[in-house]
Amino acid sequence: MATTNVQTFTTGEVAKHNTKDDCWVIIDGKVYDVTDFIEMHPAGAQIILDLGGQDVTDQFLAFHRMSVFDKYAPQLFKGLVRGATSTFESKEKRSTQLSRVPYAEPSYWQGFKSPYYNESHTNFRLAVRRFIAKEIDDAEIDTYVKSGDAPEKDLFLKMGRAGILAANLGPGKHLLEYKGPLPSGIKAKDFDYFHEMILHDEFYRIGAPGLSDGLACGLIIGLPPVIKFGSKELQKRIVPQCLSGEKRICLAITEPQAGSDVANVQCRAVKSPCGKYYTVTGTKKWITNGCQSDYFSCAVRTGKKGLKGVSLLLIERGEGVTTKKIPTGYSSCAGTSLVIFENVRVPVANLLGPENGGFKCIMHNFNHERWYISVVCCSCARRSLEEAVKWCEQRRAFGGRLMKQPVIRARLAELIAQLEASQAFLEHVTYQMQNLNYEDQNRILGGPIGLLKMQAAKMNQFVQDECVQLMGGRGLTQNGMGQVVWRYRSASQFNGILGGSNEVLSDFAVRMLDRAYPRTSKL
Ligand SMILES: Cc1cc2nc3c(=O)[nH]c(=O)nc-3n(C[C@H](O)[C@H](O)[C@H](O)COP(=O)(O)OP(=O)(O)OC[C@H]3O[C@@H](n4cnc5c(N)ncnc54)[C@H](O)[C@@H]3O)c2cc1C
């Protein structure tokens, strides 16, 4: 809002405008003419009329998010209060700069030292944050969450042009071959897993986990099998389309009858007598981005019962492929779907990895997926923590700020400690991904990644539950002050189930321990 050549008023002058036909208020040192707004006020006209002509900054902050101010302030602005100063941060500053709320950013971005990050990580984080603020502002996020629509293609194309889709897949061969720019101008050779971690962190802190999944999840877990196990021809055709935002892809493993028990998938792929194509029949369930996808990296049964009869196959949308949305706890813009294949012809050339050797490929892919889900957990928990801290600072009860209550502070301390512990574990594992060679990662990192995901998922669920408690009724309400916490909490249990449930991963990690145990070692 430009403040040159604007009218100024004394508080006495403002006070005279206190009737239904002429009502002004002061918020943060600025004067607003709310006469035409009174009847539109969701909580009724009287509450504003009672405060007409007064400074209502505290009352406004007690009941509204800053996005409400962003929406209405420009159109209702009348002038400045003479001699008053404004303290609200601008929308641009809030959405593009690092938060100064303690613990609202990973510690490196709050002045602490870290062996993992350097200036390139800060530049990258800020570039991604600016992209998000420009292309998907709070109002658009709200619209998506409420409509449940898939993110528009135009947004994917912008993400593609900015290099965000390519960066979503982390460092590696695909990025070195990628010719486009990356956010902040970082070179592919300098891009590491910490940059990738920052990218996921930025996209999941937007306050709408369903939309975040709608924008990225399918690509992040669905394209790596093509890059890692697809033929050169397949890669050449599919990868650029997905990284430009032209086409979308998802990972389709789970079936109604095979969830944690991946080796039991039943979706059949029967090879033709000529040996050139498979005919695929079966149903996949809870496939994130399924509705909006053109390609499905799909687990199919090509052989005998059990894990040695499973293959990975890239199935293209076409005749015989149907997708239907499955409503879940978060916004349908995630595109969680039932995917039905009925006699779909798929070229044998679309195999990802060897026939009947798909189980190993799926397991290989799980490491990165589980790490990514751990990043998501820390990001979602941190954003809710920021919301809850702001609320505890702002909310007044029993004559003071909530933050004055020892019980509230104890609650916050517990959830901060858990979040920071998970973040440290995450950064440690990320460093191993960056520095261990491929064989060593396969040998020793699967167990720790499983434990990390289990720990981060439990931490996130705990933090979200606590944040709802701190927000009170607002944390259980879809709109208003608690809406962000409500959205994160609604999705917080997902991460302990998908990509390997807590039970399955804890068991897996300890089986790895048992396998590595030196049998000569005795008490
Ligand atoms: C929102 C959402 C998005 C998803 N996105 C995708 C996707 O994009 N692609 C995809 O392929 N799948 C996806 N899934 C499916 C997800 O991976 C499965 O839900 C998950 O693998 C668990 O399978 P299940 O739900 O059938 O539960 P089940 O396997 O039936 O498990 C039920 C319960 O039993 C426990 N359990 C199972 N086996 C054991 C065991 N051996 N020991 C101890 N406890 C056990 C589990 O931990 C769980 O608590 C998604 C699911 C959801 C909810």
The ligand as an ORCA input file, in Angstrom:
! r2SCAN-3c Opt
* xyz 0 1
  C      -3.352    -40.763      1.523
  C      -2.670    -41.984      1.017
  C      -1.848    -41.887     -0.089
  C      -1.228    -43.018     -0.608
  N      -0.472    -42.915     -1.748
  C      -0.010    -44.045     -2.338
  C       0.662    -43.989     -3.608
  O       0.876    -42.915     -4.186
  N       1.057    -45.152     -4.173
  C       0.860    -46.364     -3.577
  O       1.241    -47.373     -4.142
  N       0.230    -46.445     -2.377
  C      -0.210    -45.329     -1.748
  N      -0.862    -45.408     -0.537
  C      -1.058    -46.707      0.078
  C      -0.159    -46.941      1.281
  O       1.153    -47.150      0.870
  C      -0.762    -48.123      2.060
  O      -1.891    -47.620      2.726
  C       0.231    -48.726      3.014
  O       1.192    -49.435      2.308
  C      -0.434    -49.659      4.042
  O      -1.251    -50.585      3.409
  P      -2.768    -50.802      3.903
  O      -3.392    -49.481      4.018
  O      -3.400    -51.783      3.002
  O      -2.666    -51.375      5.368
  P      -2.323    -52.880      5.785
  O      -1.111    -53.338      5.082
  O      -3.540    -53.703      5.664
  O      -1.967    -52.685      7.303
  C      -2.967    -52.442      8.302
  C      -2.270    -52.323      9.648
  O      -1.573    -53.530      9.938
  C      -0.211    -53.260     10.185
  N       0.623    -54.322      9.615
  C       0.596    -54.802      8.352
  N       1.540    -55.744      8.199
  C       2.174    -55.856      9.390
  C       3.263    -56.650      9.876
  N       3.901    -57.513      9.095
  N       3.653    -56.496     11.148
  C       3.019    -55.620     11.962
  N       2.000    -54.840     11.565
  C       1.586    -54.949     10.295
  C       0.076    -51.955      9.475
  O       1.164    -51.289     10.073
  C      -1.221    -51.211      9.679
  O      -1.196    -50.624     10.954
  C      -1.424    -44.272      0.021
  C      -2.235    -44.354      1.167
  C      -2.850    -43.238      1.663
  C      -3.721    -43.378      2.873
*
